[in-house]
Amino acid sequence: MKSLIIIFILFQNCSFLQAQFYTIGKKPASHKVQKQQDLPNDGKVSKNDSSTKVGKSMERHPDKWIQQYLSVSYPLDKLVVNSPYGWRRDPFTGKQKLHNGIDFQARNNEVYAMMEGEDTKVGYDKRSGNYITIRHGNYTVSYCHLSKILVTKNTAVKPNEPVAITGNTGRSTGEHLHLSVKYKGKYINPNILLEFIRKAKEETFKYYVQKQ
């Protein structure tokens, strides 16, 4: 009975989040799911990453699949993109400029830590408004234009822990969440981590379905 309840919960979450994830649009090349500490180690998604050892380990210890599912989280309950990562016309200057993150629709929404990590920066500037930066190993994730920050600097955060509330502070044309990701100090497409999260949740659900 307990297993059936877990499967139902995973199915509900996976179906909803997967549907919302695909509103992001064109996905980067996919990679097989890995442990959280084994995120893409070059800041790119590889078609040839192997998860064989991880898969066998999970089969020997089924509870690890639950841990895998709970070890990642989307930054919002619903992901709808206003402006993707890449070159675009700057809304203030009208000139072509690289947009270093993804803008998501938001309306006073809770913002969640995507993985276990540590708040390395919490503050305000004229461009980002209220912002928070969380370090996950070689990756850092920044959330900008917030109305409220719920955590303090140099504190540990857990996946799915609320860390802020979306807003319209700083250089912004309207309320939204600006999400940017750096790998070893350089901006990369946030879709890399979003795809990793989707795969992690999807693989967990598939495992439980196959074992029943």
SULHUKA-V293199 format. One record per run of one state. SS is the DSSP state (h for helix, s for strand, l for the rest). FROM is the first residue (numbers start at 1). LEN is the number of residues. If there is no record, write none. Layout:
# SULHUKA-V293199
ss = [SS SS]
from = [FROM FROM]
len = [LEN LEN]
This chain:
# SULHUKA-V293199
ss = [l h l h l h l h l s l s l s l s l s l s l s l s l s l s l s l s l h l]
from = [1 2 25 36 39 52 61 63 71 81 84 86 90 96 100 101 106 110 113 117 126 129 137 139 150 156 158 162 168 176 184 186 189 191 212]
len = [1 23 11 3 13 9 2 8 10 3 2 4 6 4 1 5 4 3 4 9 3 8 2 11 6 2 4 6 8 8 2 3 2 21 1]
